[in-house]
């Protein structure tokens, strides 16, 4: 096994090299920025360069209609502020939230060329695996650029290049600088960890067999940047199969994957596989695919998150902090209430990670009702604090008291004067939702994240039992609401406002079809399990004693919360009422690849062809609408509102026949462990698609 010392030196030298390259790159790009008096376009073009496939690219003018078939390119273009140029994406692009508004042209592995053509692109970003794209568009009047960043340094250069192409060089430099700042922080922090304490870390991949990235992959670069010891199996490339002998020899102490890799746990619990330290010590973590599976604009964020998981105890120890806990910036927020002296979004360094806190400074002490802290009096400050993903595990370790203590100390606020909430939803995604009627005004300040721990109350289980703690409280997702008005609320009204706001929040979740993270195929969510509300007593010319649904105050409060929750969820998670059927499948944890693989018995080529056919079908509004209707009917059946399924079964059979052009038995394709209506609807699409494939797939 290669020595930890070798990996440590390689990791630090690699990060240093990247830092140096970025400084050189930034200096070079700044010289390309046109003077204010000159036209930017005239100075940027023509542009010539070689793409990832070795093709010489020549651009005479800025692209206006871009189809991005590579999620990395999509994410970069949108983050630098050029998202308006993108007209089409694959359904694998889900970050940032603005992706929800773009036209989908199929999946990453088999994008639909006809759908792309209808968008009339002047530029297409594609990956090497998408061989049909250069064949089909080679002699068309469209520029093709192959994208394949396989390291942090190459990713930074790609960000810079796209910044120049789209006229957003300054924004590109800011993105690079922020990610590099986080990489530098982690490099300094892990340098304090003794070589003997460095941990062996492995990214796991696959579903039924164990695979891992090749030695030269960006995933292994991430591990080294996070201070871990990455495996070396002597093989290159994006993915390689790992034998039991190699697994046991490396003996990982920490393993991680993306959400879909959870299927591997069945294999890793078997004798032999379960003998490594990571499995024995329960050091297994799963992160969002958008962070683990591509090198894009969040490399610094993910390396920070990974390092904090690997070295949780070390990062929690104040002796290992490299920055003082302090406020580093503040931005005002305008709120039209006389009793609010000022409102700010404050940026701070806490445990070496950037927090953001919404702080309302009240003109005089007031009473508030907080579902986190109970009724409080003498409150001068009301706050909602965002702490980023890398700090989630650290703050769980210190508990709520420790989190509150360190946050308030950093912000310079006294505990007895401050009511505060905590969230994993970014303050940049804050919704400020107003409602008015005559002289009465109500405002809801809402942050919301619903992907990680949304639950359906009355259906899902709770794992936190205070007399005997079974597991840590839920992960940060959290819908936090600060409710304000220009009237003074009685205690009765404040208590009733909590119910009003909760009902409005739940209505918003159900209207958006937000799924329970514990039972996504069966249930819509009613909340996240960590939601909180602060109702501020307020001041005004009149007093409110009734905050129920039949009161005008209750109506305004509910409307403000409802709209605020919907907007905050869109900003944070990109979930709008009208979103693609592909996204709805993903939210139910129904992967098309897995469904197709099971339908054909695991054959890889048949799976590939069936998946491409299903993706093509679901671009058709008829079949997308069928599956969306099936999802809605399935929820009704789960609630006991739909008993007779004869019409549903007939519709499924007729849909399969329409796809296949002949009668088809859908029974072999019904996925196991799904609600009956959803299972039959999916089976209709799968069976019809299989029968219509050319050459036909025999099930």
Order of alpha helices (4+ residues) and beta strands (2+ residues): alpha-alpha-beta-beta-beta-alpha-beta-beta-alpha-beta-alpha-beta-alpha-alpha-beta-beta-alpha-beta-beta-alpha-beta-alpha-alpha-beta-alpha-alpha-alpha-beta-beta-beta-beta-alpha-beta-beta-beta-beta-beta-alpha-beta-beta-alpha-alpha-alpha-alpha-alpha-alpha-alpha
